[in-house]
């Protein structure tokens, strides 16, 4: 296998402003372009304007740098952290080629770049480029494996009809899980939905360059297939299994594990019942990811993430009116007063998979974990591993809800904060990877 190029969707908008530093060859019109441009849609084609002149309309605009290692393009107003509490817009710069296509009536800006150059930005965007080498190498292998597994999976699904259902709905239940089957025109997006990729916004340190060089082509494999290596910020002490978060397919290397050297004392390993889950969530058991060491946390919680000080264990409080308003806005359903939030099914980490919302007017079951997190917050709850306490009843209606939770993210696969702690404790990157992905092997598939 040779190193592939990948297509990364950076920005979708009615109009896109960009700046080319260095010469770019524009296919079809075969001209060299440089400087500032605006791209807009006119009669179902894309028109580029340099501030004075319109260039000939094109179905697809493909801009290739004449010098790959030095030419850079800038895209203005790129959203990062979409729909999360840290959402913001930034102007970002990128290496590689730029493709503009029309997607659902908007222009989609896609970066075409080699996978190893892409990974330099990913590991610098997902965490600090000054992190320990063990953590950086672990993230590089995981990010590379995940990406290549998704491309492999996409090709397989193009040949066979997929049996995965992303959305199940009837009058009593809504179950959604969010993956990347909607990405038909590119390989991955550039945000948390796939992997954070912020181009040259993040400095490529010597450690990052060394990390990519030393792990080049390394992936995790099992049964001769590249592993679908998921990861999240903080598992909360026990990771979750793949099938409880996404499609109901079991991967042996993505099963629930304890994020520590040994089993937790005085706690049950599997937290799929309310009693054991509540006890686990309301305590702070020993785990790799149970840390308050700012030096370690700064490796994973970069700039806007640092606004999230509580993640291993956290609390959110709502008044009745606040919770009722959020749920109504997110579901477009009027439940009336919220009477109760009842976990019907939990995963092995205590994450809720199916939740019943009981209101004075109606009730509904929702799932899976990300949909639950989305419905109960203006952005997203940190995780669906939580318990709910109700207070201040009036006419049998609680006026206050306290949601106490564990972890940050879906909790499947590698726990980034746990991996950072392991790196500081002297674990090597292969030991970190095989802790989180049991039964997998590390292989080099290209050099």
N, C-alpha and C positions, 0 to 999 in steps of 0.2 A: 504494500500500500504506500502511496506517496502522500505527502502532506496536502490536504484539500484546501481549496478556498471555500469560504462560507458567506452567506447572504444574511446580513443583520439589519432588521428594520429599526431605524433610529427615530423617525418622526413622521407623523401623518397630520396633514393640515390642508386647509383650502388653498393656502398660498405659502410657499417656502422661500425664505431668504437665506442665501448662501454666499460664501466668499471663497474663491479659489486662490490659493497662494502657490504660484508656479503654474506652468502650462498643463492644461488638461485637453486631451483629444476628445472631441464630441463625435461619437459615431453617427453615421448617416450623413450629417452635414459636413463631416470631415474637416472641422476647423479646430484650431487651438484656442482655448478660452482661458482667461485669467481675470481676476478681479471680482467685483460684487455683482450678484444677479438676483432677480426675483423670478420664481417659477409659479405660473398660475395655469388654470385649465380654461381653454377656449375651445368650444365645440368638440368636446371629448378628446382633445389633444393638449399636450403640455407645451406652453410657450415660455421660453426664457427671454428675459429682458435685462439688458445691462445698464439701465437707467436712461438710455437714449433710444436704442433700437430693439425691436422684437426679432428674435431668431425664428426660423421656419418651425411651424408646429410639428410635434413628434408624438407618436404613441408612447414611446419609451425614450427617455433621455439617458444615455450612458456616457459618463465622463471618466476617462482613464488617464492617470498621471503620466507625464513623460518621464518623470524621475520618481520611482516608487518610494525611495527612502528619504526624500527631502520635500516633495510636494505634499501640501496639506489642504483639506477643505474644512470650512467652518459652517455649521448649521446653527441658525439663531432660534432661540426659544424652545429648546428640547426639554420636554417634561421628564423629570426623574421622580421616583417614588410615587408613581401614578396611583391615586385613590388611597394612599397611605397618609399618615399624619405628617410626614415630612415632605409631601409633594411640593415641588418647586420647578421653576424654569431656569435653564442655563444655556449659554452659548457654548457649544462643544466643538472641538477640532478632531479630525480623524485622518489616518493614513488610508491608503488603498483607493479603490474606485468608488464612484457614486452613481447609483442607478435611481432614476425617478420614474415611478409608474403610477397609473391611476388605479385606485383601489376604493370601491364604493363611493365614487364621486369626490374623492380627495386625493391629494398627491402623497405618495408614500416614498420617503427618502431611505434608500437601502445602501448600506456600506458593504462592498465586496472586498474581502480581506482574507489573507492567509490565516489559518487557525492559530498558529503560534503567535502571530502579532496580535490577533484578537485576544488570546489568553493573557498576554502581557498587560492589557488594559483591564481584563476581568479580575485578575487577582489583585490589581491595584485599586479597583473600584469596589470590590467586595470587602477588602480589608486594607490595612496600611501596608505600603510598600516597604516599611522598615520592620515588619513582623519577623518572628523567628523563621529561620530557614525551614524548620520542620513544618511549621504551619503553612508557609508559602508553597512548599512542595506538595503538601497534602491538598491544598486548595487547587493547585494547578492540575494535578492528576484527576481530582474529582470533577473539576469544571470541564476538562478535556473529555473525560469518559462520558459525562452527562450529554454533552453536545453531540458527540459522535453516535451515542446510542439513540438519540432522538432522530438524527439523520437516517440511521439504519432502520429505525422503526417506521419512519415516514415512507421509506422506499418499500418496506414490507407491506404497509397498509395500502399503498397504491396498487399493489398486485392482488390483494385480497380484501374482501369486504370486512370492515372493522365490526367487531361485536360489542365494542365499548359504547355505552350510552352515557353521554355527558349530562343529560338533563332528564329527570323523571318528575312528572307533575300530575296530580289529580286534585280533586276538591279538598282533600285532607292532608296532602303531603307534597312538599317541594324538596327534591334532592338534586343538588348540583355538585359537580366537582370540576375544578378548573385546571386544565392542562394546556397543551399547545396544539390541539388538533385544528384550531382555527387558523393556524399559520400556514396558509397554502402558497403564498407568493414569496416566501422567504424561509430561512432555516430557523431563526430565533429573533426575538425582539431584544431590545437593549435595556430592559428594566427588570424589576424584581419578579415579574411574571415568568421570566426565563432566567437570565443572569444579568447582573449589573455590568453594563459596558458603557463607560463614559469617555472612550477615546483617549485623546492626549490630555484631557482634563486632569488626569492623575499622573504624577511624575513617575517615570520608569526608573527606579533606583537600580544601583548595581546588583543588589540582592535579587530584585525581580528578574533582571536580565540573566543572572546566574541560575535562578530557579528554572526559568523556561529552558535554558540551554541544557541543564542537567536532567530535566524530566521530559525532554522532547520525545514525543511519541508514546509516552507511558500512559497506559490505561488500566483500569480494573476490569477483569473478565471472569466469567463463570460459565461453564459448559460451552466454551468457545464463543460466547457472545459478550459484547461490551456491556458492562453493567450500567444500568440506569441510576447513576449515583446522585441521589437527592441530598440536599443539605439545607439547614436552617440556622438561625442565629443561636438559639438556646433550646435544648430539648426539655429542660426542667428536671433532669435527673434520670429519666428513662425515655428512650427514643420510641417512636411510633412505627407501626408496620405500614408498608406501602398500601395494602388493600383497604385499610381503614380511612385513607385520605383521598385516594384516586380510584381508578377503576378496580373492580374486584378480581385482581390477578395477583397471585402470591409470588414474590421473589424471595428466595432463600436468603439472599444477602441484604435484604431490606426488612428484616424482622426486628421486633422490639428487643433492645438490649439495655442493660444497666450501664449508665455512663460513669463507671468507676472501676476500680481494680477488683472489687468483690461485691457480692449481693448486699443490698441495704439491710442493716440491722433493724429488727422490730417492724419491718414493713413487708407487705406482700409484693412479690415481683410483678404480677399482673394486676393492673388497676382497672379492670373492666367492670367493676361493680362500684356503686356509689359509696359504700362504707369505706372501702380501702382507698378509693380515689380521694375522698374528702380528707381522710387522715393524712395522706401523702401531700396533698396540695396545701394543707394548712400548717405543715411543718417545713423545715428546711433541711432535708436529709443531705448527707455528705455525697458529693458528686463532683466530677471534674468541672462542670459548668457552674457550680455553686461558688462563685468568687466575687469579691469586691475590689480586687487588685486593679487599680486604675492603669498601671503599666501594661497589664495583660489585656484589659478591656479595650484600651486604645488601639490595640492591634486589629480588633475586629469591628469595634463601633467607631467608624470613621465619621468625621465632621457632623452631619445632621443626625446620625445614629446616636451620637453622644447625648442628645436631648432625651434619651430614654434611659434613666438611671436605674429603674427597677424592671427586671426581666425574669430573674430566676423565680421570684415570687412577687406578685403585684396585686393591686386592688383598684377597682373602679366603682364609684358610687353614683347612683342615679336617683333623682326624684321620680315619682310616678309620671309626672308630666313629661320629663325629659325622656324616659325610656319609651313611653307610649308614642311620643313624637318620632323618635329615631326608628322604631320598628315599623310604624306606619309609612314613613318616608321611604325606607329601604324595601319593604315588601309590597307597597301600594295596597295594603289591606288594612281596614279599620278593625282592630281587635277590641275596641273599647278600652276600658281600664285593664291593665295587665295584672292578672291575678297570680300567675305562677310561671316559672321557667323550669321545666321538668326534663332532666336527662333520661332518655329512653334507651340509649346505647352508648357505651364508651369503648374506646380502644384500649390497648395494653398500657399506654402511658397516662391514662385517665382522660385523654382528649375525648370530648363528646362528638359522636358521629351523627346521632339523631336527637333533636331537642324538640320538645313539645311546648309551644307558646300557648298559654291559656289566658284568654281575655274574657271580659264580661259579655262580649257580643259573639265571639267565635274563637275557635282554637285551630291550630295548624302545626304539623310536624315539619321541621326543616333539617337539612343536612346538605353536604357533609361539613367538615370542619371549617373550611374557609367561608362557606355560606353562612354558617353560624356566627363566625367572627364578624362578618360583614354586616349582618342584620342587627347585631347588638352594639354597634358603635357608629359614630359619624364617619370614621375611617375604617379601622379594623381593630378588634380586640387583639392583644398580643398572641393569644392562643385560645383553643377551645377546651383546654384543660382547666376547668374552673368549677367552683361551687357557688351557689347563690343563697344569700341570707336576706330575709325580708323583715322589715321593721315598720313600726308606726301604723298599725292597722286602723282604718276608719271604715265602718260599715263593711267589714270583711275584705277590704281592699288595702293592700300594703301601699304606703306612701313613700317608702324608701327601699331601694335595692342595693346590696353590696355584693359585687362580683369579685371573688378572690381567685386568682389564677396562678398557673405555673408555666414558665417557659415563654419563648418568643418564636413564633412560626409553627409550621406543621410538625416539626419534630422528627421527620423521617430522615434516615441516613446520618450523615456527618453533622454533629453539633459543632458549629464554628467556635463558640466560646470554650466548649470542652476541649476541642482540638488545640486551641491557643494555650490553655492551661497545660495540657499534655506536653506540648512543645517546650514550655518553660520548665517542666519537670524532667526534661531530658529524654523523652520519647523521640524516636526517629520517625520520619514521615511514613515509612512502611508500617511501623507498629501502630501509628494513629489510624491509617487507612484500614488495616485489618481488624482493629478494634471496632470500628463502626460498620464495616462491611464484611461480616463473618462469612468465611468460606470462599471469598473472592481471591484471585491471584493478580499480581501486578505484572504486566507484560508490555514490551515495547513493540508497537505495530508499524512504526516507520521511524527513520533516523534522519 
